[in-house]
Amino acid sequence: MRRTTLFLSFLIIFLSAVKSEAQWIQGNGPYGGVTQCMTVGGSNIYVGTLASGIFMSTNGGSNWNACNNGITNLNIYSLGVKGPYIFAGSYGAGVFRSTDSGTSWTPYNSGLSNLAIWCFAVKDSNIFIATYGGVYLSTDDGLTWTAKINGLTNHSVRSVITAGSSLFAGTYGGGVFLSTDNGDSWNPAQSGITSLNLNALIASGSNVFAGTGSAGVFLSTNNGTNWTAVNNGITATNIFCFGASGSNIFTGTISGIFLTTNNGTSWTAVSSGLTSVNVRSIVFQSSNTYAGTYGGGVCVSTNNGANWTATNQGLNNCFIYALNSDSNHIYAGTWSNGIYISTNSGGSWYNAISGMTNTNVNAFGVLGNHVFAGTIGGVFLSTNYGANWSARNSGLTNLYVNALTVCSNNHIFAGTNGGVFRTTDEGSSWALANSGISSLYIWSLANSGNNIYAGTSAAGLFLSTDDGASWTGINNGLTIPVIRAIGINGSNIYAGTGGGGVYLSTDNGANWNAVNNGFNTSQNVCAFAALGSGEFVSTYGGIYYTSNNGANWIDATSNLNNPMGYSLILNGSDVYLGCGPGVWKRPASEIIGIRQIGSEIPAEFSLMQNYPNPFNPKTIINFQLPSVSNVKLIIYDVLGNEVAILVNKLLQPGMYEEEFDGTNYPSGIYFYRLLSGEFVSTKKMVLMK
């Protein structure tokens, strides 16, 4: 018997197979989001995004897959191709090169003094890049770079192009510059352009087009000596990009796409079907035209822009600023791409914006089968679970809506950049309800019984006990006046601040105390969600949980690859986190299973005997940590098979308890093992049913 026991102990200690712990899982959508650039390399299309890196399609945009192996900065502002090489320019980490069609990337920044890369241009064996430190040249396929800034009096270069034997550089604040000696020297070439802010350049034959940030499009027919405004038919003055295919020249603007077939003499709007009219890139493959948008992902046209269709399957890059749910639907509000709805717990999403004239969604309110969406263009109402929306803005004199709260009397309050508004008729009319509030920028709202709380951008918290007729400041002990989120959990009121962590009041806001043990106070707080007596909070740095009224917070960010937690809800048994980008979910039980039961710092690592033991079907396991540690707590059966991973995360010093539920396991002997650095401890327990 002793030899068997020793063998099992040996097997448990040295068991090498480790089962993955279920953690945060990104949902299948919402798809789309913020793109910055596109390029075509062979049969592949590449799109660079804000916050999610690079995606690649091998089938004309029908499907996209992330391809970021080796990319250390996921903000991709430019893409380029030279022969077998694909180049990616990041905002902050410089240039990356792939030699295997995007499967892997390697940084090449030798010689660069600025790592914000805005544009690539290829001329024969030369590669030019536009950076916020000027123009750089590589003659060895990107391995090394040399500054080309002689005469370039403005180094904030956003675009660089080749035009025959000439180079043009468009700067932000200094206009256009021309080089005729491969970048060795530059001269201003701005005559006739009325804006010094250049976003885009393109050459088409002997013509060069310049897109500005405030004055539209300009054309030069004499190599930059003179420029003429060519904006007939263009209704936008902020030009982001160009694309040329034969005699067709497209420009992407803040208000859609425009096409000229006569070298800029006239332009025609070609934006029908675009998921976002903020267009940042235009590329071509075969007979298709692709537009990368800021908020709506990628759209494709098969008829020269007459019609566009979203083609975003797999492009998981939507910024989720708002989440809410009813019994059968989860609503996700995005920045720029409107509302997505899931009816299968986030398994799939569909876009639902019919009737919406603004698609930047900050907040939701649900009242029965009425769903309200607060946008930067007012409030919209759906009475059919998002199938259709209609504006509800009568009396709403400020349309920038940051927050909504629905009270028990069915009155709805909207927090705007112009104060608090109230409706008593489900949005048919709104009235200002702002008396006593000293800051008109309302960032958060919440209600409990007759109490309504409003968080401002600069004056702290305010309370109304008379349905919004009057408000009183409640800031005693609240040292941070920027209130980004409010959480209600029974008698506990949580205030989430910008840069000061979390505060707690147990007396309806009369007094506040900071409750930030284990919490990173430098992260802006975005949202709260209550589960029983516990509280979740999302921040710009992830998500935390407390089971003891904020005395201690557990960091539950875990495997989130971009933990910008803008929004947060609980639905069923799962926690949903709206990030930048995407919606992620995780069973709440995985997070709340571990509980810190003491903030005293122990002298040593220790794993205690479970209790009760024997048990049926649940037991408690306690352990203590003397320092910040990566901790695993694993359950094995008597044969050494891994049964469950109870803990797998970074924990602060302290005493912890974890519950093991043996409901789904047979009676018998089990072993539990704690691993933290070099510390390993294993104990036996008995499940007896």
BELFENVEN-V420210 format. One record per residue. N is the residue number from 0. PSI is psi in degrees with one decimal (999 if undefined). D_FIRST is the distance of its C-alpha to the first C-alpha in Angstrom with 1 decimal. Layout:
N | PSI | D_FIRST
N | PSI | D_FIRST
//
This chain:
0 | -40.9 | 0.0
1 | -38.5 | 3.8
2 | -36.9 | 5.5
3 | -44.5 | 5.1
4 | -43.4 | 6.3
5 | -38.1 | 8.7
6 | -43.9 | 9.9
7 | -39.1 | 10.8
8 | -43.2 | 12.4
9 | -42.5 | 14.3
10 | -41.6 | 15.4
11 | -43.8 | 16.7
12 | -37.6 | 18.6
13 | 10.9 | 20.2
14 | 127.5 | 20.8
15 | -22.5 | 24.5
16 | 122.8 | 25.7
17 | 121.8 | 27.3
18 | 141.7 | 29.0
19 | 138.5 | 32.5
20 | 131.6 | 33.2
21 | 122.4 | 36.1
22 | -144.7 | 38.8
23 | 136.2 | 42.6
24 | 127.2 | 44.1
25 | 134.1 | 47.8
26 | 168.7 | 49.6
27 | 75.7 | 51.8
28 | -178.3 | 54.9
29 | 141.3 | 57.2
30 | 155.9 | 58.6
31 | -136.0 | 61.5
32 | -160.5 | 62.1
33 | 116.2 | 63.8
34 | 153.9 | 64.7
35 | -29.0 | 66.7
36 | 161.9 | 67.5
37 | 157.9 | 67.3
38 | 162.0 | 68.0
39 | 127.8 | 67.9
40 | 105.8 | 66.5
41 | -126.2 | 67.0
42 | 3.1 | 65.7
43 | 147.6 | 63.5
44 | 134.9 | 64.4
45 | 140.0 | 62.9
46 | 132.7 | 63.1
47 | 135.3 | 62.4
48 | 168.5 | 61.4
49 | 112.9 | 61.3
50 | -12.3 | 57.7
51 | 8.7 | 55.9
52 | -138.7 | 57.1
53 | 138.4 | 58.2
54 | 149.3 | 57.9
55 | 140.6 | 59.0
56 | 133.5 | 60.3
57 | 4.8 | 60.6
58 | 44.0 | 62.4
59 | 24.5 | 65.4
60 | 0.2 | 63.7
61 | -34.5 | 62.2
62 | 149.3 | 58.7
63 | 146.4 | 57.6
64 | 138.2 | 54.5
65 | 140.2 | 53.7
66 | 79.4 | 53.9
67 | 17.1 | 53.1
68 | 113.4 | 50.8
69 | -12.3 | 52.1
70 | 120.7 | 54.4
71 | -5.0 | 53.9
72 | 119.4 | 56.6
73 | 4.9 | 56.7
74 | 98.0 | 60.4
75 | 115.6 | 62.2
76 | -13.1 | 66.0
77 | 151.7 | 67.2
78 | 148.5 | 66.4
79 | 162.5 | 68.3
80 | 135.1 | 68.2
81 | 107.8 | 69.6
82 | -124.7 | 69.0
83 | -0.9 | 65.3
84 | 136.7 | 64.4
85 | 130.7 | 63.6
86 | 141.3 | 64.2
87 | 130.2 | 63.0
88 | 122.2 | 64.6
89 | 166.1 | 62.6
90 | 83.1 | 63.9
91 | -19.0 | 62.4
92 | 9.8 | 60.4
93 | -145.5 | 63.1
94 | 137.7 | 63.2
95 | 145.4 | 60.4
96 | 140.2 | 60.9
97 | 134.7 | 59.1
98 | 3.8 | 59.7
99 | 42.0 | 57.5
100 | 31.5 | 59.2
101 | 0.0 | 57.3
102 | -37.9 | 53.7
103 | 157.8 | 53.4
104 | 147.5 | 55.7
105 | 133.5 | 56.5
106 | 140.1 | 58.6
107 | 97.3 | 61.8
108 | 14.3 | 63.7
109 | 121.5 | 65.2
110 | -13.9 | 68.6
111 | 132.4 | 68.2
112 | -6.7 | 69.1
113 | 132.8 | 68.5
114 | 16.8 | 65.5
115 | 105.0 | 67.0
116 | 117.7 | 67.9
117 | -24.4 | 70.4
118 | 149.1 | 71.7
119 | 146.5 | 71.7
120 | 135.5 | 74.7
121 | 131.9 | 74.9
122 | 108.0 | 78.0
123 | -120.5 | 77.9
124 | 4.2 | 75.4
125 | 141.0 | 75.4
126 | 124.5 | 73.0
127 | 143.1 | 74.3
128 | 145.0 | 72.3
129 | 125.4 | 73.7
130 | 173.2 | 71.9
131 | 13.3 | 72.7
132 | 18.7 | 73.5
133 | -164.7 | 76.1
134 | 139.3 | 76.1
135 | 151.5 | 73.9
136 | 137.7 | 74.3
137 | 133.9 | 71.9
138 | 7.3 | 73.2
139 | 42.5 | 69.9
140 | 34.0 | 68.2
141 | 1.3 | 66.9
142 | -38.2 | 65.2
143 | 157.5 | 67.7
144 | 146.5 | 70.2
145 | 132.6 | 73.6
146 | 137.1 | 75.4
147 | 81.1 | 78.7
148 | 9.4 | 80.3
149 | 116.2 | 83.8
150 | -8.3 | 86.2
151 | 94.1 | 83.4
152 | -12.1 | 84.3
153 | 123.0 | 81.6
154 | 2.1 | 78.1
155 | 79.6 | 76.5
156 | 123.3 | 76.7
157 | -19.2 | 75.3
158 | 144.8 | 76.7
159 | 135.0 | 77.9
160 | 160.3 | 79.5
161 | 141.3 | 81.4
162 | 93.5 | 84.8
163 | -124.4 | 86.5
164 | 4.8 | 86.8
165 | 158.0 | 86.3
166 | 139.3 | 83.4
167 | 138.3 | 83.4
168 | 126.7 | 81.2
169 | 121.9 | 81.0
170 | 161.3 | 80.2
171 | 96.5 | 79.4
172 | -12.2 | 82.3
173 | 3.9 | 84.4
174 | -152.5 | 85.4
175 | 142.1 | 85.6
176 | 150.2 | 85.8
177 | 137.8 | 87.0
178 | 134.6 | 86.2
179 | 9.9 | 88.2
180 | 43.2 | 86.6
181 | 29.3 | 83.0
182 | 0.3 | 82.1
183 | -30.6 | 83.6
184 | 152.5 | 86.0
185 | 149.3 | 86.3
186 | 146.3 | 89.3
187 | 141.8 | 89.5
188 | 62.5 | 90.4
189 | -4.3 | 90.6
190 | 118.5 | 94.2
191 | -18.6 | 94.5
192 | 125.6 | 90.9
193 | 2.5 | 91.0
194 | 137.7 | 87.4
195 | -4.1 | 85.7
196 | 106.5 | 82.2
197 | 127.4 | 81.3
198 | -29.2 | 78.1
199 | 150.4 | 78.8
200 | 150.8 | 81.0
201 | 145.1 | 81.7
202 | 137.5 | 84.1
203 | 100.5 | 85.8
204 | -128.1 | 88.3
205 | 2.5 | 90.8
206 | 142.2 | 89.8
207 | 128.5 | 87.3
208 | 140.3 | 86.0
209 | 128.8 | 84.7
210 | 124.6 | 82.7
211 | 170.9 | 83.0
212 | -8.2 | 81.2
213 | -4.0 | 84.2
214 | 15.1 | 87.2
215 | -146.7 | 86.0
216 | 141.6 | 86.6
217 | 150.2 | 89.1
218 | 135.5 | 90.5
219 | 132.0 | 91.9
220 | 4.0 | 93.9
221 | 44.6 | 94.9
222 | 37.5 | 91.7
223 | 1.8 | 91.3
224 | -42.6 | 94.8
225 | 153.8 | 95.3
226 | 148.0 | 93.3
227 | 136.4 | 94.3
228 | 131.9 | 92.5
229 | 80.3 | 91.6
230 | 15.5 | 90.2
231 | 111.8 | 92.3
232 | -15.1 | 90.0
233 | 122.9 | 87.0
234 | 0.5 | 86.3
235 | 146.2 | 83.7
236 | -10.7 | 84.4
237 | 105.1 | 80.8
238 | 128.1 | 80.1
239 | -32.7 | 76.5
240 | 166.9 | 76.6
241 | 160.8 | 78.7
242 | 138.1 | 78.0
243 | 134.0 | 80.6
244 | 103.1 | 80.7
245 | -128.8 | 84.1
246 | -1.9 | 86.8
247 | 123.0 | 84.4
248 | 123.3 | 83.4
249 | 147.0 | 81.0
250 | 134.0 | 80.3
251 | 130.8 | 77.4
252 | -177.6 | 78.3
253 | -10.8 | 77.0
254 | 29.1 | 78.8
255 | -168.3 | 78.0
256 | 140.0 | 79.1
257 | 146.3 | 82.7
258 | 135.2 | 84.1
259 | 139.8 | 87.3
260 | 6.4 | 88.8
261 | 41.0 | 91.9
262 | 35.8 | 90.7
263 | -0.7 | 90.4
264 | -38.6 | 93.8
265 | 154.1 | 92.0
266 | 148.8 | 88.5
267 | 134.5 | 87.0
268 | 130.4 | 84.0
269 | 70.7 | 81.2
270 | 6.2 | 78.4
271 | 120.4 | 78.0
272 | -7.3 | 74.4
273 | 135.9 | 72.9
274 | -18.8 | 69.9
275 | 136.8 | 71.1
276 | 0.2 | 74.5
277 | 99.8 | 73.3
278 | 125.0 | 73.2
279 | -16.3 | 71.8
280 | 150.5 | 71.9
281 | 125.0 | 73.5
282 | 171.4 | 72.6
283 | 141.6 | 73.5
284 | 125.2 | 71.7
285 | -126.7 | 73.7
286 | 8.3 | 75.9
287 | 148.2 | 73.7
288 | 133.9 | 74.1
289 | 137.3 | 71.1
290 | 124.8 | 71.4
291 | 124.0 | 68.7
292 | 163.9 | 69.1
293 | 86.3 | 68.0
294 | -29.1 | 66.0
295 | 12.7 | 66.3
296 | -140.1 | 64.6
297 | 138.2 | 66.3
298 | 151.9 | 69.1
299 | 143.1 | 70.7
300 | 135.4 | 74.2
301 | 4.3 | 75.5
302 | 47.7 | 79.1
303 | 35.3 | 80.0
304 | -0.5 | 78.8
305 | -36.2 | 80.6
306 | 148.9 | 77.3
307 | 148.6 | 73.8
308 | 136.3 | 70.4
309 | 139.8 | 67.2
310 | 75.5 | 64.6
311 | 10.0 | 61.6
312 | 117.4 | 58.6
313 | -12.7 | 55.7
314 | 84.7 | 57.8
315 | 82.3 | 55.6
316 | 23.5 | 57.7
317 | 138.6 | 59.2
318 | 119.3 | 59.4
319 | 101.0 | 58.3
320 | -16.2 | 60.3
321 | 142.7 | 59.8
322 | 143.9 | 57.3
323 | 171.5 | 57.6
324 | 157.4 | 56.6
325 | -162.8 | 57.6
326 | -24.4 | 55.7
327 | -3.0 | 56.0
328 | 145.1 | 57.0
329 | 129.7 | 55.9
330 | 129.3 | 58.9
331 | 120.7 | 58.8
332 | 124.9 | 61.8
333 | 166.0 | 62.4
334 | 111.2 | 64.7
335 | -20.1 | 67.5
336 | 17.8 | 66.1
337 | -141.8 | 66.3
338 | 136.4 | 63.8
339 | 147.4 | 60.9
340 | 138.2 | 59.3
341 | 135.9 | 55.9
342 | 7.1 | 55.4
343 | 46.7 | 51.8
344 | 36.7 | 49.9
345 | 4.4 | 51.0
346 | -34.0 | 50.2
347 | 159.1 | 53.8
348 | 149.8 | 57.0
349 | 146.0 | 60.7
350 | 135.2 | 63.7
351 | 86.7 | 65.8
352 | 13.7 | 69.0
353 | 120.0 | 71.8
354 | -10.8 | 74.6
355 | 128.9 | 73.1
356 | -2.6 | 75.6
357 | 131.3 | 73.1
358 | 20.6 | 69.6
359 | 100.1 | 68.3
360 | 125.6 | 66.1
361 | -22.0 | 64.9
362 | 155.8 | 64.0
363 | 155.2 | 63.5
364 | 133.7 | 64.2
365 | 126.8 | 63.3
366 | 96.5 | 65.3
367 | -125.8 | 64.6
368 | 11.1 | 65.5
369 | 124.6 | 67.5
370 | 125.5 | 66.0
371 | 136.8 | 67.7
372 | 124.8 | 67.3
373 | 123.4 | 68.6
374 | 177.6 | 69.9
375 | 5.8 | 72.1
376 | 27.6 | 74.8
377 | -168.2 | 74.5
378 | 138.1 | 72.7
379 | 146.0 | 72.1
380 | 136.1 | 71.2
381 | 132.9 | 69.6
382 | 7.3 | 69.8
383 | 44.1 | 68.0
384 | 39.2 | 64.7
385 | -1.4 | 66.0
386 | -36.7 | 67.9
387 | 151.0 | 71.1
388 | 148.5 | 72.0
389 | 144.3 | 75.3
390 | 140.8 | 76.4
391 | 77.2 | 76.7
392 | 10.3 | 78.5
393 | 120.7 | 81.6
394 | -9.8 | 82.2
395 | 93.0 | 79.3
396 | -11.6 | 81.4
397 | 120.1 | 78.5
398 | -0.4 | 76.4
399 | 95.0 | 73.6
400 | 121.6 | 70.9
401 | -27.6 | 67.8
402 | 151.2 | 66.2
403 | 146.0 | 66.4
404 | 137.3 | 65.3
405 | 122.4 | 65.8
406 | 166.4 | 66.5
407 | -21.4 | 65.9
408 | 12.2 | 69.7
409 | 8.1 | 69.5
410 | 145.0 | 71.4
411 | 135.4 | 70.3
412 | 141.0 | 70.6
413 | 127.5 | 70.9
414 | 122.8 | 70.4
415 | -179.8 | 72.7
416 | 7.4 | 74.3
417 | 25.8 | 77.2
418 | -168.9 | 75.6
419 | 136.1 | 74.1
420 | 152.6 | 75.5
421 | 141.2 | 75.0
422 | 139.0 | 75.6
423 | 3.9 | 76.0
424 | 41.4 | 76.8
425 | 39.1 | 73.8
426 | -1.9 | 75.3
427 | -32.5 | 78.8
428 | 148.6 | 80.1
429 | 149.2 | 78.8
430 | 142.9 | 80.2
431 | 132.5 | 79.6
432 | 71.2 | 77.6
433 | 4.9 | 77.5
434 | 120.6 | 79.3
435 | -13.0 | 77.9
436 | 124.6 | 75.6
437 | -6.2 | 76.7
438 | 127.9 | 75.0
439 | -9.2 | 75.7
440 | 103.4 | 72.7
441 | 115.2 | 70.1
442 | -17.3 | 66.7
443 | 150.6 | 64.5
444 | 149.9 | 64.9
445 | 160.4 | 62.8
446 | 152.4 | 63.6
447 | 111.5 | 62.1
448 | -126.0 | 64.2
449 | -2.2 | 67.7
450 | 131.2 | 66.6
451 | 130.5 | 67.1
452 | 137.6 | 66.0
453 | 125.3 | 67.6
454 | 133.2 | 66.3
455 | 172.2 | 68.9
456 | -15.1 | 69.0
457 | -5.5 | 70.6
458 | 16.7 | 71.2
459 | -146.7 | 67.8
460 | 148.1 | 67.1
461 | 149.3 | 69.5
462 | 135.5 | 69.2
463 | 132.9 | 71.3
464 | 7.1 | 71.3
465 | 44.5 | 74.4
466 | 33.4 | 73.4
467 | 2.0 | 74.4
468 | -33.4 | 77.9
469 | 156.4 | 77.1
470 | 148.4 | 74.3
471 | 136.4 | 73.3
472 | 135.3 | 71.5
473 | 80.0 | 68.1
474 | 18.1 | 67.1
475 | 114.6 | 66.4
476 | -9.2 | 63.5
477 | 98.4 | 63.4
478 | -10.6 | 64.4
479 | 120.2 | 64.1
480 | -1.3 | 66.9
481 | 105.6 | 65.5
482 | 104.4 | 63.6
483 | -21.2 | 62.0
484 | 150.9 | 59.8
485 | 132.1 | 59.5
486 | 137.5 | 56.4
487 | 127.3 | 56.5
488 | 91.3 | 53.5
489 | -125.2 | 54.6
490 | -1.8 | 56.3
491 | 130.0 | 55.1
492 | 122.4 | 57.5
493 | 137.0 | 56.3
494 | 120.4 | 58.8
495 | 127.4 | 57.8
496 | 171.9 | 60.1
497 | 96.1 | 61.2
498 | 3.7 | 59.8
499 | 10.5 | 58.8
500 | -147.5 | 55.6
501 | 140.5 | 55.1
502 | 150.1 | 56.8
503 | 136.6 | 56.0
504 | 136.4 | 58.4
505 | 9.4 | 57.5
506 | 46.4 | 61.2
507 | 28.3 | 62.7
508 | 0.7 | 63.4
509 | -34.6 | 65.3
510 | 148.3 | 62.9
511 | 146.5 | 60.4
512 | 138.9 | 57.6
513 | 134.8 | 55.9
514 | 83.7 | 52.2
515 | 19.3 | 51.0
516 | 117.6 | 47.7
517 | 2.0 | 45.8
518 | 137.3 | 48.8
519 | 103.7 | 50.9
520 | -11.3 | 54.4
521 | -12.3 | 56.2
522 | 127.4 | 55.3
523 | 133.7 | 57.8
524 | 138.8 | 56.5
525 | -39.4 | 57.2
526 | 155.8 | 55.7
527 | 156.0 | 53.6
528 | 131.4 | 51.6
529 | 141.0 | 50.1
530 | 105.5 | 46.9
531 | -131.6 | 46.6
532 | -4.4 | 46.9
533 | 164.3 | 45.7
534 | 132.2 | 48.1
535 | 148.2 | 48.1
536 | 135.2 | 50.7
537 | 148.4 | 51.7
538 | 178.3 | 53.5
539 | -8.8 | 55.0
540 | 5.5 | 51.6
541 | -146.0 | 49.2
542 | 142.4 | 47.7
543 | 161.1 | 46.1
544 | 140.1 | 44.6
545 | 139.3 | 44.7
546 | 1.4 | 43.1
547 | 47.7 | 44.8
548 | 33.2 | 48.5
549 | -0.1 | 48.6
550 | -34.8 | 47.1
551 | 144.9 | 44.6
552 | 138.6 | 44.7
553 | 126.9 | 41.9
554 | 115.4 | 43.1
555 | 21.8 | 42.2
556 | -39.3 | 44.3
557 | -119.2 | 41.3
558 | 14.3 | 42.3
559 | 123.5 | 45.9
560 | -14.3 | 47.9
561 | 89.1 | 51.1
562 | 42.2 | 50.4
563 | 93.2 | 53.9
564 | 88.4 | 53.2
565 | -33.4 | 56.6
566 | 161.8 | 55.7
567 | 131.5 | 52.8
568 | 162.8 | 52.2
569 | 132.6 | 49.4
570 | 118.7 | 49.6
571 | -128.4 | 47.2
572 | 9.6 | 43.7
573 | 152.0 | 44.6
574 | 129.6 | 46.3
575 | 129.8 | 49.2
576 | 120.1 | 50.5
577 | 115.9 | 53.9
578 | 177.5 | 54.0
579 | 82.6 | 56.3
580 | 169.2 | 55.5
581 | 168.6 | 54.1
582 | 127.6 | 52.2
583 | 149.3 | 48.4
584 | 158.4 | 46.0
585 | 140.0 | 42.5
586 | 131.5 | 40.7
587 | -29.9 | 41.3
588 | -28.7 | 37.8
589 | -29.4 | 36.6
590 | -44.3 | 38.9
591 | -6.6 | 38.7
592 | -36.8 | 34.9
593 | 135.4 | 34.7
594 | 129.1 | 36.8
595 | 124.8 | 37.8
596 | 3.3 | 37.8
597 | 140.8 | 39.3
598 | -5.0 | 41.6
599 | 143.3 | 40.8
600 | 113.6 | 39.5
601 | 162.7 | 36.2
602 | -22.5 | 35.7
603 | 165.1 | 32.5
604 | 145.3 | 30.0
605 | 141.2 | 27.4
606 | 122.1 | 25.0
607 | 163.6 | 24.6
608 | 137.3 | 22.1
609 | 159.0 | 23.4
610 | 141.6 | 25.2
611 | 162.9 | 25.1
612 | 114.9 | 21.4
613 | 166.5 | 20.4
614 | 159.3 | 23.5
615 | 113.0 | 25.7
616 | 0.5 | 27.0
617 | 150.9 | 27.8
618 | 159.0 | 26.5
619 | 135.6 | 27.9
620 | 123.7 | 26.5
621 | 145.3 | 28.6
622 | 161.9 | 28.9
623 | 149.5 | 31.7
624 | 130.2 | 33.6
625 | -8.7 | 36.0
626 | 167.2 | 37.9
627 | 127.5 | 38.9
628 | 145.3 | 35.9
629 | 121.3 | 34.8
630 | 137.3 | 31.7
631 | 134.6 | 29.1
632 | 114.1 | 26.6
633 | 141.3 | 24.3
634 | 134.1 | 22.0
635 | 151.5 | 19.1
636 | -177.7 | 17.1
637 | -17.8 | 13.4
638 | 0.1 | 14.4
639 | 8.1 | 16.3
640 | 136.2 | 19.7
641 | 128.0 | 22.3
642 | -43.0 | 23.4
643 | 149.3 | 26.2
644 | 109.7 | 28.0
645 | -35.0 | 29.2
646 | 136.8 | 31.2
647 | 80.5 | 32.7
648 | 169.4 | 35.9
649 | 127.1 | 37.7
650 | 148.9 | 37.6
651 | 163.0 | 39.7
652 | 144.5 | 38.4
653 | -174.2 | 37.3
654 | 134.5 | 34.8
655 | 154.4 | 33.6
656 | 144.1 | 31.9
657 | 137.1 | 30.7
658 | 135.3 | 29.9
659 | 127.0 | 27.3
660 | 114.1 | 28.4
661 | 18.8 | 25.7
662 | -41.0 | 28.5
663 | 14.6 | 28.1
664 | 150.8 | 24.3
665 | 161.1 | 22.0
666 | 150.4 | 19.8
667 | -173.4 | 16.3
668 | 134.2 | 14.3
669 | 157.4 | 16.5
670 | 140.7 | 16.8
671 | 141.0 | 20.2
672 | 131.1 | 21.4
673 | 128.1 | 24.8
674 | 128.3 | 26.7
675 | 103.1 | 30.0
676 | -125.5 | 31.5
677 | -6.1 | 29.2
678 | 128.8 | 27.3
679 | 130.0 | 23.8
680 | 137.9 | 21.5
681 | 137.1 | 18.5
682 | 160.4 | 17.3
683 | 145.9 | 15.3
684 | 160.1 | 17.3
685 | 121.8 | 17.2
686 | 119.0 | 20.1
687 | 107.3 | 20.8
688 | 999 | 24.0
//
